Amino acid sequence: MRALLLILDSVGIGGASDAAQYGDAGVNTLRHILEQCPHLQLPTLWSLGLGHVLQQAPAESLQASYGRMHEQSKGKDSTTGHWEIAGVILEAPFAVFEKFPPALVRSIEAECEVHFIGNYPRSGTEILKDLGDIHLQTGQPILYTSADSVLQIAAHEEVVPLTRLYEICTVARRHCDAYHIARVIARPFVGKPGYFTRTAGRHDFSMQPPCTILKALTEAGLPVISIGKVADLFTGEGISESHPTASNAEGMRQLEEVWRTTKQGLVFANLVDFDMLYGHRRDVVGYAQALQQFDAWLHSFLPFCNAEDLIIITADHGNDPTFKGSDHTREAVPLLVKYGDRKQDLGCRQTFADIAASLAQFFKLKESWPNGEPIFDFGQ
C-alpha cells in the first residue's frame, strides 16, 4: 500500500474568498498563464481533471477524480500550505515583518559575531543587485525578507562558506522562534557584480511543526520519503528518508527512482521551480514551459502507478506571474486524485487538511485525523 503526494509549488487556481484581504483580488495563477500562453497544452493534467477544475474544455476521457481546495489557515506561504496539507490548521498566522526588530537582529549578530546589511523586503534577485557589491567588499551577510514570514540570509560562497552560512541560519532559527517567524532561509550565491546567480545550496530552517500526518505514519511503522524541500519545511519530523533537489528536473528524476523501489508508505514530493524560478520572477513564459515539461514527464510516469496506488497532485499556494510585485498570491489549489477507477467531482474542499484525513484512512491508521474529511471512503 503506497501513496504519492505531489506538490506543484505555487500552481494556484484563483478563487480564494479572502484573496482581497491579502491584496490579491483577481489573481489566478494557472488561468492567467493559459490566457497569456494560448498554445500551452497540458493533456496529461487535463486527463486527470484539470480542465474540469478550471471549467475549461474538460477532457473527453477522464482518468481521475478532481476538485479544488481552500486553505483554512491564515497565510499564503509554503510552510502554512504544507503544514495544512499534513493536517495542521494554524489558528494564528506566522509573523511578517517589513523590517526585523533591532533586538532580534542584534541577538543574532552578537551570537554569530557578524554584522548584517540590508534588513528590508526585496526579491532574491533584486537584493543581490542592491547589496551584492557591498557584501563582497565588507564580507557582511545580506539580511532581507518578503511578504511571507521568512528571514533570509544571502552570502557569496567565496566570502561566507556554506557551512558558516548554515551555522548563522541555525542560530537565527533559534532566535526567530520567539517572533513566530516561519522560516529562515540560507541563500548562497556565486558570480561577479552584475552576474550574480543563486546556487543549489539553499536550505530552509523551519519552525518545529505540531504533530502531523507524517509523524503519525512513521509512528505506525510506515516509511515517509520526501523529495525536494519537504523535509526542511517539517524540520525532518515524520520523515524517514529525504532526497533534497535543486530543480524540477532533478525532483522528477528522484521521484521516478524512489517510486520504482518503494513498496509501501508515502512519497511526499515538492517541485519548486514553478514558484522559485518563474512565479516570483513574474516569468509567464518560463512558468508555462515548466508546466509543459512536467505534463510530458507525468505522462511517462503514470504507467508505473498501479490501480491500488493513491496519487494526489495539488499545490500549496499561488504565485500568479501576471500579478503585481513578486510575492505569493492567496488562491485555492487544484486537487487531482488517481485511485483505482474512481472518476468523480470531489467538489470544493474547505481545508487542505482533507489530504491528511484521506491519508489516515487510506493507510488504515487506528484513529481518524482530527482535521479535515477524507476525499473518498477508502474502506469500500
N, C-alpha and C positions, 0 to 999 in steps of 0.2 A: 504494500500500500504506500503510494508516494504521491506527492503534490508539488506543483511548481507555482510559485507566486512571483510574477514578473512585473516589476515597476518600470514603466516608461516615464522617466523623471520629467515632470512638468507638462505632460501631454494632457492638458485640461480640455474640457468641452463647454466652458461657459456655464451660465445658468445658476450660479450661486445666488440665493435670495438675498444674502447680506453683502454682496460684492461692493455695493456703493459705500458701505461703512469702511471699506478698506481703500477707497479711492479707485475702485476697479470696475465701475459701472460699464457694461457693454463689452467686456473682454470675452474672448472665446479663442483660445489658442488654436485648436485644430480647425475650426470652421474658417477662421481668418487666413490660415495658411492655405487651405484648399481654395479659398476665393482668390488669393493672390497668385496661386500656382495652379491654374485650372487644368493643366496637363498632368498633375500628380495623380497617380493611380496606386491604390493600396488594396489589391484584390484579396490578399490573404486576410487582412484585418476586416475587410468587407464581408468575407465569407463567415467570419466569426461574429458578425452582427454590428460592426461599427457603423455601417450605413443606416441601420435601424436606429441606433442610438442618436445619430446626428439628424435623423429624419430626412435622409438624402438617398435616393435611388438604392433601396435595400437590395441585398444580394438575392439572386434568383435561387441559389441553392444554399440555404443557411446550414452551417455546420456546428453551431454552438448556441449558448444562451447569452443574453445581453441585457444590459441595464445601465443605470448611472448611479453614482453615489455622491451624497453631500457630506461635508465634514461638520461634525458637531463641535469639535474643539475650536477655540479661537486661534487664528493664525493662518499662515499660508507658506510655511517653510517645510523643509524635508523632515526635520525631527518630528514636528507636530503631525505631519501626514503619515509618516511611517509608524509612529507610536500608535496612532489611532487604528491604522490597518492591523497592528498587532494587538489591538484590544484595549488601549489606554485612551480614555477621553479626558482631556485636560480641562479642569474647572476654570483655571485662570491662564491667560496667555503668557508665553515667555516674554521677558522684558526686551524692549527695543530702545536703543539709545541713538540720539543724534551725535552725542559726544560722550565718551565714557567718563564717569565721575573721577575727579582727581585722586580721591582716596584709593580707588581700585587701581588706577594706573600706577600710582606711587608704590603701592604694595607689591605689584608685580616687578616693577623696576628695581626696588630695593632687594628683593629676594634673588633676582636674576643678575643683579649688578649690570643693568643695561639702562639706556635712555631711549625712549621711543620718539619717533617723529610721526606726524600725521594726526590721528585721532579725529577723523571726520568720515562721513559716509561717502563712498565712492565705489564705482565698479572696479573689478580687479585689474582690468587693463588700463583704465584711466589713472588709477593711483600710482601705477608704475611710471606713467608719463609725468605725473606731478612730482614724484619724490624719488624715483629710481636713481637719478644722478646724485642727489644729496645722500642717499643711502650708501652709494659706492664711495663717496668722499668721506663720510663720517663713520660708516660701519654700524649706524644705528638702525635697528629693525623698524619697519613701517607698520604702524597700527592703524586699522581702519575698520569700518563696519558697512552695513547696508540697511535696507528696510526690514530685514529679518533680524532675528535675535542671534546675532553672530559677532564674535570678536575675532578679527582676522589679523594675522601677523605675517607679513611678507619679508623675505630676505633673499639676497642673491646667494646662490650656493657656494660661490668662491669667497664670499665675505663672511657668511654665517653658515657653517656646515650643517647638513640636515640633522645630525644628531643633536647639535646645540639648539637648532630651531625647535625641535621636538621637546627638548628639555624646557625651553622657555614656555612653550604652549602647555606643557603638563603643569607647570606652576600656575600659569594663567587660568587653566581649567579649575584648579582648586580654589582660587580666589573668586572666580566668576560664579561659583555655586551660590554664594550668599546674595548675588544680584539676579539670580534666576535667569541667567543667560544660557540659551540652549546649546550653542556650540562655540568652541574655539577652533579655528581652522588655521593650520600651517600652510602658508602659500609660498613655497620656494620658486625662484625664477633664475634664469640664466640670460646671457647675452650682453650686448653693449648698448649704451644710451641710444634710444630711438629704435632699438631692435630687441627689446626685452621680450622673452617668452616664458610663460609659466610651465613648470615641469610636472611630471607624474608623481612627484614626491608629496603632493598634497596629502594631508592627514587631518581627519575630523576628530575632535575631542569633545564628546557629547556629555550632557548630564547623565547621571545614572538613572535608568528608567524604572518605573514601578514594575510589578510583575506583569509579564506579557505572555501571549500565547506561545512565544518561542521558548520561554523558560518552562512553561507547563509541558510542552512537548518533550524537551530534553529530560525533564524530571520523570517523565513517563517512559524514558528509555528510547525515545525516537531521535534519530540524528536530525539536526538542523544545519544545513550547509548554506553559507552566504556567499554571494558573488557581488563584487563591486563595493560600494561604500556602506552596505547594510550593517556589517559588524561594527563599524565606527559609530553609527547612529544609535546603537544599543550598547555601546561600551563592551561589546563581546558577550553580554549577558544572554544566555539562552542559545548561544552559537556553538556548535560542535566543531565546525571546521570553516575556515574563512579563506576566500580567494579574492584579494584586492585586485582591481583592474585599473588601467589607465585610459580606457576608451571603450566605446560601444563595441568595436570590432573585437577587442580582447575579451570583453564581457560575454559576447555571443560565443566566442571560441571556447572560453572556460565553461560556459553553460553546457555546451554540447558534450564536452569531455566529462563533466561531473554527472550529467544526466544519464549518460550511457553506462556508468558504473554504479549509479545509485539504485538500490533495490527497494528501499523504504525510507520514509521520513519526508521532510520538507526541504526543498531547494528554494531559497529566497534570493532573488537577483534584482539588481538595480542597474539600469542603463542610463548613464548620467549625461552623455554628450548632448542630448536634446536640450537640456537645461543649461549646462555649463558652457558649451561652445556656441549655441545658437539662440536660446531664449534670452539669456542675459545680454548678449551682444546684439539682440534685435536683428538677427540674420535670418530672414524668412526663407530665402532660397536654400541656405545651408540646412535649416531645420527640415525643409521639405525633402531634401536629398537624404538626410539621415533617416527619415521615416520610410522612404522608398527602399533604402538599403536594409532596414530592419524587416520590412514586409517581405522582401525577397528571401532573407535569411529564415524568417519564420516559416515560409512555405517549405523550405528544405528540412526544417527541424521537426515539424509536426508529425511526419511519418514515424518518428522514433517514440511517439507517445502512444500508450495503449488505451483501450476503452476504459480500463479501471483507474487510470491516472486522472487526477484533478488538475486542470490547467487554468490558472486565473491570471488575466492580464489587466492591469489597471495603472493608475498614476497616483502621485502623492499631492499634487497641487497643479496650478497652471503657471505658464510664463509666456504670455502672448507676445510674440516678436513684432507684432504690428502696433503694440501699445506704447504709450509714452514711457520714458525712463528706462531703467534696466533691471527692475526688480520682479519678483514673483507676482502672480496675479491670483486672486481668490476665485476659484472655479470649482464646479462639480467635475468629477472624473469618470471616464468610461469604465464599465465592468463587463469584461468578456470572459465567459466561463465555458470551457470544453470539458464535458464529463459524460462518458457513455454516449448515448444517442439523444440526450436531452437538448431540446431546442425551444426555448421559451423566453418570453419577455419577463425579465426579473424586476421590472418597474424602477421606481425611483427610491433608492435606499437612503435612509435618513442618517446613516453613520457609516464611516469606513470600517467600524468595528464589526460589521456584518461578516467581514472576511475572517476575523479571529473566531467568531462564533461558528462559522462554517468549518474551519479547520478543526476546531474542538470536536465537532460532531463527526466529521469525516474520519478522523483518526481514533474515534471512539474513546475519548477521554472520559474518565469516571464522572466528571462534573461538567455541566454545560458552562459556556463562557458567560460571565455576568453582564457584559455589554454586547449589544447587537443581537441580530437574529440570523440564523442560518439561511443561506440563499436557497437551499434545497432541503428536503428531508432525506438525508443520506442513509437513513435506516431502511428506506424502501429499496 
